[in-house]
Amino acid sequence: MKRIAQFVAFLVFLLVPIYSIASASVPYQTETLSADGQTIETQTAYTPVGTLLPDVEITNPEDIFSDTKGNLYIADSGAKKILVADKNGKFVREIGKGVLKSPTGVYVDENEKIFVADYEEEKVFRFSQDGKVEEQYGKPDSPLFGKSSSFKPQKVAVDRRGSIYVISEGSTNGIIQLSKDGGFLGYYGVNSTEGSFGTFLQKLLTSESKKANMFMKTPPAPDNIALDDQGLVYSVTEGTTNEVIKKLNVAGKNMLFPDISDEKSLQDIAVDYDGNMFVVSSTGEIYEYDSFGNLLFIFGGKDDGTNRLGLFKQPTGITIDPDGRLYVTDKERGMIQVFESTAFSKQVHEGIALFKEGRYVESQKYWEEVLEMNSSFGLAHSAMGSAYYKQQDYDKALEEYEFANDVYGYSDSFWEVRHAWMQENLETVLFAIIFFTILYYIVKVIDKKKGILDQPRRSFGAIKKQRLIGELLFLFKFFRHPIDSFYYLKRKQYASILSATILYVILIVEYIYSRFYTGFIFRTVSNDANLVGELLLLLVPLALFIVVNYLVSTINDGEGRFKDIYIGTIYSLAPFLVFSPILTLLSNVLTYNESFVYVFSIRIIYAWCLIILFIMLKEIHNYTFSDTIRNIFVTLFGMVIMLLVVFIVFVLIDQVYDFVYSIIKEAVLRV
């Protein structure tokens, strides 16, 4: 029995030489994005399985790199050398001892040349595999580089042509690009400055002569770099929220979403052979994105003092080997942790690889398995939609795209569904249009001769003469004669509180209908939207406007009564009341390519309502043009002040409640 145990232990040692003993449980949650863009917990994507070179003293690992053979290179700034391990995790040799002073970045090119960025030496060294120094690259002497520009290499990468990319401390001009001989080629992938409302106001109010001195704002310098097997350059930037992760084309332009992440503490980036990006932050989280910039997983975390695998104190570098293992350096703990992908993440990666190549149908089986494990995985639903679309099953594609909140895919599928419907029914629709057009003219001619519609006209006229019906139909007068209509509204009492209240109810119904039943392509409300919240979004601004405008106008000699403002406001929204249901229905039959029809119509309606509202304030209060503009601005300011007052009162009441509750609770306990 003892020999069997020894044999099993020996097998484990042979099969897993790269790791120390792995943690029995994962000390972190793995998260992904749901279909509606929310962060949700999912199955574990990567598990920590041990540490690299557990028997070798590692002081301050700054960077780590895996070459195409799986060999690993660690830049240890504390030991002032590069540690080399083979693909099995066994220590091979050290490089640069006695030459390097502060190695902070390491990279190995296709020719197995080792490039090291030395911060203290202010040079990039090139070593052979046996550790001999072959070349040193110092500060470029080109005038284009700039005499005052510093050259403090932190990270380095080399492409297939031999061009060297250097991340230098404070290089706000971007990544420094050198030729293989060390000549300065220029700056690459410069970051952009973040705009703000305060900066906009300053620029607006500052004279041209002072702008040059006041707004010399420099972009942030990139902090790390990586290259993929196609030669594309990736960078991460710390301390900003704009383009924190960049995938640069040959022109140095970013190919990813500018707002790909709001994490401000990203440290390093690595790219696998499928183009998936792995980014580590100083807070210990590891983010994985696909080649298009879609977030796949978030895992890892900050060490809570338990020193468990999977948590970090000061992560500085990340790399991935050809077998898909992740290696993350922890500078403070002096160790490199190793992560293995799980069956779940492997399914995701297989699906992504096929999806990226356009083999949507083949990828479907992988996405189905992913959805069996996590039905809320947003990217899987989008991929399933593409698979159904490829198979011309457009109805199922619509369902998947809608669940994935993929507007573009939904639009393409809906176009196909609409096209098929039109092919089947266009003849019937055209026949019905022609039939009813002919019928209309026949009835019109017969009515002209025999008056067959006289009785319906008299009945409709009698209905219109009823006061309430007439007041409601008075709404249509505002389309052609808004100025005269407000005169009749104020002087002749053509509308009442009752009719206005009915129109407010209709407004609420139409607003809710438009919010929840607008076509998916144009819908702005989320699936978990609250009905009460949507009502407040409409009623609070309306009520504030009516009340504040009455108070402001009373002070500024406005002639309008509260009743006039209450009635006039709803009649000013006549275009919305009449055309909003039509547009909501129209939004359900338009594709994304026809969105200009819907968007332009909505803007026309809102502009039309604002114009009528302006006329209402002018006529109701008997203001001049300038007085009306001033009244509007003061009203808006008063609305903001009233909201602040309500908020402050609410906070005070809440504090008083807590105070009284604590006193009562203490009194009860004492009794």
BELHUDA-V307875 format. One record per helix or strand of 3 or more residues. SS is the DSSP state (@ for helix, = for strand). FROM is the first residue (numbers start at 1). TO is the last residue. If there is no record, write none. Layout:
ss=SS from=FROM to=TO
ss=SS from=FROM to=TO
This chain:
ss=@ from=2 to=15
ss== from=30 to=33
ss== from=39 to=42
ss== from=46 to=52
ss== from=61 to=66
ss== from=72 to=76
ss== from=81 to=85
ss== from=91 to=95
ss== from=103 to=108
ss== from=114 to=118
ss== from=123 to=127
ss== from=133 to=137
ss== from=153 to=158
ss== from=164 to=168
ss== from=175 to=178
ss== from=184 to=188
ss=@ from=197 to=205
ss=@ from=208 to=214
ss== from=224 to=227
ss== from=233 to=236
ss== from=245 to=248
ss== from=266 to=271
ss== from=277 to=281
ss== from=285 to=289
ss== from=295 to=300
ss== from=315 to=320
ss== from=326 to=330
ss== from=335 to=341
ss=@ from=343 to=356
ss=@ from=360 to=373
ss=@ from=378 to=390
ss=@ from=394 to=404
ss=@ from=407 to=450
ss=@ from=454 to=465
ss=@ from=467 to=479
ss=@ from=482 to=491
ss=@ from=497 to=517
ss=@ from=520 to=522
ss=@ from=531 to=555
ss=@ from=562 to=572
ss=@ from=574 to=587
ss=@ from=592 to=621
ss=@ from=625 to=670
